[in-house]
Amino acid sequence: MHGYKRFVFLAFAFVLSVMVHSRTASAGQQVTCEFLAADENGNIVQQQTAMFLSGEMDKCKNKWVPSGVAFCNAHPLPAAWQIKWAGTAMPLVQKQCPAPGQPQKYPCGFNVTDVFGQVTYQNNGETATEAECLAAWNTAIANTCASQPGSTHNTFFDWNNRLIRTAKCTPPPPAQTSIVKPCAQAQEYAKYSRCWGWHIAHTYDLGKSYAIKTVKGTVYAGPSEAKGAAYSWQLRISTDGTNWTSVGTISATGATTKSFGPVNVNQSARYVQIFTNNSGYVDNSEITVTY
């Protein structure tokens, strides 16, 4: 059966190439635009012509494509149709009808242009619907925008290459270089489900070890009854949450919120801790770690 289909299609192409009138057209001259269709038995069953000015190939396609679609609605594979433009060796459009029960498919194209408007990539396929066409190029868009920020991607659908999507690739977001930890993420928070509660430290787990550059933040020095009391607390780091290294001092005043840092660290650590050394309590805090 496959051999028969191939024979019918090749025979159709040969018959069409013989039948199509070919001539070279100069600018402004009228040119023959011809539609031909062969049924599943290889018989030419439709042949129509129209005249257009040279250069009006798109008008030629738009004239006869609806006829081709309508023809395939009535004729299954291996029926076929094509549109010829006089003076060209290859058809403008050549299409086999789909197998019974299969939807007709339409051209679905994709290209990428750089910041100068030059096409740097293009590809073509076929889909049955516009939605399928859009989805077909999502991976290509992701790859393009990752490698060519600033370029523009375009998706086209249907025989007239209708533009259905265009967008400019935005540069990828800069890699995260800081981590913000509010007091609700301090390990001690779970003890009372609140930021205050006689905590002698707030300890923050960054999730993994970072080459920490600086630490800054805020801290509320408690208790509230110790208003005006002078505290000198430690900013500490650790790789394991057990062994600590002091990297700075936080001077806090009781019952007030104190901003500190940025404190230069320049060491690798996973844990950052505000430690009162049993002098007052940490009733609220937040840190920002840069790495």
C-alpha positions in Angstrom: 0.0 0.0 0.0 2.8 2.4 0.8 4.4 1.7 -2.6 1.1 2.5 -4.2 0.7 5.8 -2.4 4.2 6.8 -3.3 3.5 5.9 -7.0 0.3 7.9 -7.0 2.0 11.0 -5.5 5.0 10.8 -7.8 2.7 10.3 -10.8 0.7 13.3 -9.7 3.8 15.5 -9.4 4.9 14.4 -12.9 1.6 15.1 -14.5 1.4 18.5 -12.8 4.9 19.4 -13.9 4.0 18.6 -17.5 0.6 20.4 -17.4 1.7 23.6 -15.8 2.5 26.4 -18.2 5.8 28.0 -17.4 7.2 31.3 -18.5 9.6 33.9 -17.0 7.8 37.1 -16.0 9.3 40.5 -15.8 8.2 43.1 -13.3 4.6 44.2 -13.7 3.8 41.3 -16.1 0.9 39.0 -15.4 1.7 35.5 -14.4 -0.3 32.3 -14.3 -1.1 30.9 -10.9 -2.6 27.4 -11.1 -4.3 25.0 -8.8 -4.4 21.3 -9.5 -5.7 18.4 -7.4 -5.4 14.6 -7.9 -7.8 12.2 -6.2 -6.8 9.0 -4.4 -6.6 7.2 -7.7 -4.1 9.6 -9.2 -6.6 11.3 -11.5 -6.5 15.1 -12.0 -10.0 16.1 -10.9 -9.5 19.9 -10.4 -7.5 22.4 -12.5 -8.0 26.1 -12.1 -6.0 29.1 -13.1 -5.9 32.8 -12.1 -3.6 35.7 -13.2 -1.6 37.8 -10.9 1.2 40.4 -11.3 4.7 39.1 -10.9 5.7 39.2 -7.3 2.2 38.5 -6.0 2.9 34.9 -5.0 1.3 35.3 -1.6 -2.0 36.4 -3.3 -1.6 33.3 -5.5 -1.4 31.1 -2.4 -4.2 32.8 -0.6 -6.4 32.4 -3.7 -6.1 28.6 -3.9 -5.3 27.3 -0.4 -9.0 27.3 0.6 -9.7 25.1 -2.4 -7.0 22.7 -1.4 -8.4 22.4 2.2 -11.9 21.9 0.8 -10.5 19.2 -1.6 -8.9 17.3 1.3 -12.1 17.3 3.2 -13.6 15.2 0.5 -10.6 13.1 -0.5 -8.4 11.0 1.8 -4.7 10.0 1.5 -3.1 9.6 -1.1 -5.0 12.4 -2.7 -3.0 15.6 -3.1 -3.0 19.1 -4.4 -0.5 21.8 -5.3 -0.3 25.4 -6.4 2.1 26.3 -9.2 3.5 29.7 -10.1 4.6 30.0 -13.7 8.3 30.3 -14.1 9.3 28.5 -10.9 10.6 24.9 -10.8 9.0 24.0 -7.5 5.4 24.4 -6.5 4.5 27.2 -4.1 2.5 24.7 -2.1 2.4 20.9 -2.4 0.3 19.0 0.1 -1.0 15.4 0.6 -4.4 15.0 2.1 -4.5 13.4 5.6 -5.4 9.8 6.2 -9.0 9.1 7.0 -9.8 10.3 10.6 -6.8 12.5 10.8 -7.0 16.3 11.0 -5.6 18.5 8.3 -2.4 20.2 9.3 -1.2 23.6 8.6 2.3 25.2 8.4 3.7 26.2 11.7 6.9 28.2 11.6 9.3 29.7 14.1 12.3 32.1 13.8 14.6 34.1 16.0 16.0 37.6 15.1 18.9 39.2 16.8 19.0 42.8 18.1 19.8 43.9 14.5 16.8 42.2 13.0 18.8 39.4 11.4 17.3 35.9 11.4 19.7 33.7 13.5 17.5 30.6 13.6 14.4 29.3 11.9 12.4 26.1 11.7 9.2 24.8 10.2 6.7 22.1 11.0 3.0 21.4 10.8 0.2 21.3 13.4 -3.5 20.9 13.3 -4.3 23.9 15.5 -2.9 27.3 16.4 -2.6 26.2 20.1 -0.5 23.2 19.0 1.6 25.5 17.0 2.3 27.8 20.0 3.1 24.8 22.2 5.4 23.2 19.6 8.1 25.9 20.0 8.0 26.5 23.7 11.2 24.5 24.2 12.9 26.4 21.4 11.9 29.7 23.0 13.3 28.7 26.4 16.6 27.6 24.8 16.8 30.7 22.7 16.1 33.1 25.5 18.7 31.4 27.7 21.4 31.7 25.1 20.4 34.9 23.2 18.9 37.4 25.6 17.7 40.5 23.8 16.7 38.5 20.7 13.1 38.3 19.4 11.2 35.1 18.8 8.3 34.8 16.3 5.8 32.1 15.7 3.7 31.8 12.5 0.7 29.7 11.6 -1.4 28.9 8.6 -0.6 29.1 4.9 -0.3 32.8 4.9 2.4 32.7 7.7 0.2 34.6 10.1 2.1 35.9 13.0 0.5 34.5 16.2 3.2 35.3 18.8 6.2 37.6 19.0 8.1 38.5 22.1 11.5 39.8 23.1 13.8 37.6 25.2 14.5 39.4 28.5 17.9 38.8 30.2 17.7 36.1 32.8 17.5 37.4 36.4 20.8 37.8 38.1 21.9 35.0 40.2 20.8 35.3 43.8 23.6 36.8 45.9 21.8 37.4 49.2 19.6 35.6 51.6 17.1 37.3 53.9 16.0 35.5 57.0 13.2 36.8 59.2 12.9 35.8 62.9 10.2 33.3 62.0 12.9 31.2 60.4 15.1 31.3 63.4 15.6 27.9 65.0 14.5 29.2 68.4 11.1 30.5 67.0 9.6 27.0 67.2 10.0 27.0 71.0 7.2 29.6 71.5 5.9 30.1 67.9 6.8 33.7 68.3 9.9 35.9 67.9 10.2 36.7 71.6 10.3 34.4 74.6 13.5 34.6 76.6 15.7 33.6 73.7 19.4 34.0 74.4 20.1 33.6 70.7 18.5 33.6 67.3 20.1 30.9 65.0 19.6 30.9 61.3 20.3 27.9 59.0 21.1 28.9 55.5 20.4 25.4 54.2 23.9 24.8 53.0 27.4 26.3 53.4 28.0 29.7 51.6 31.1 31.8 51.2 29.6 34.6 53.2 30.8 38.1 52.4 28.7 40.2 54.9 25.9 40.0 57.4 23.6 42.8 58.3 20.3 43.0 60.1 18.1 44.3 62.9 17.6 43.0 66.4 15.2 43.9 69.2 16.9 43.7 72.6 14.7 42.4 75.4 13.3 42.2 77.9 11.2 45.3 77.6 11.7 45.9 81.4 15.4 46.5 80.7 14.8 49.7 78.8 18.1 51.6 78.4 20.3 48.7 79.4 23.5 48.4 77.4 24.2 45.0 75.8 27.2 43.8 73.8 26.2 40.7 71.9 28.1 38.5 69.4 27.4 37.8 65.7 28.6 34.2 65.2 28.9 31.8 62.3 29.3 28.0 62.2 29.7 25.2 59.6 28.0 22.6 61.8 25.7 24.5 64.2 27.8 23.4 67.2 31.2 25.1 66.9 31.0 28.8 66.6 33.3 31.6 65.5 32.6 35.2 66.5 32.8 37.6 63.5 31.5 40.8 65.1 29.9 42.6 68.0 26.4 44.0 68.2 25.9 46.9 70.6 22.3 46.8 71.7 20.2 48.9 74.0 17.4 47.3 76.0 13.8 47.6 74.7 14.9 49.1 71.4 15.4 47.9 67.9 19.0 48.0 66.7 20.3 47.9 63.1 23.7 46.5 62.6 26.2 45.8 59.9 27.1 45.1 57.3 29.7 43.1 59.1 32.5 41.7 57.0 32.7 38.0 57.3 34.6 36.5 54.3 34.3 33.0 55.6 32.3 29.9 54.6 29.5 28.9 57.0 26.0 27.4 57.0 24.7 28.9 60.3 24.5 32.5 61.4 23.7 33.4 65.0 22.9 36.5 67.1 24.1 35.4 70.6 23.4 37.4 73.8 26.0 35.6 75.9 23.3 35.4 78.6 23.0 39.2 78.7 19.4 40.1 77.9 17.2 38.4 75.3 16.7 38.4 71.5 13.1 39.3 71.2 13.1 39.9 67.4 15.6 39.9 64.6 16.2 39.7 60.9 19.4 39.1 58.9 20.6 39.6 55.3 23.5 37.5 54.2 25.5 38.3 51.1 27.7 35.8 49.4 
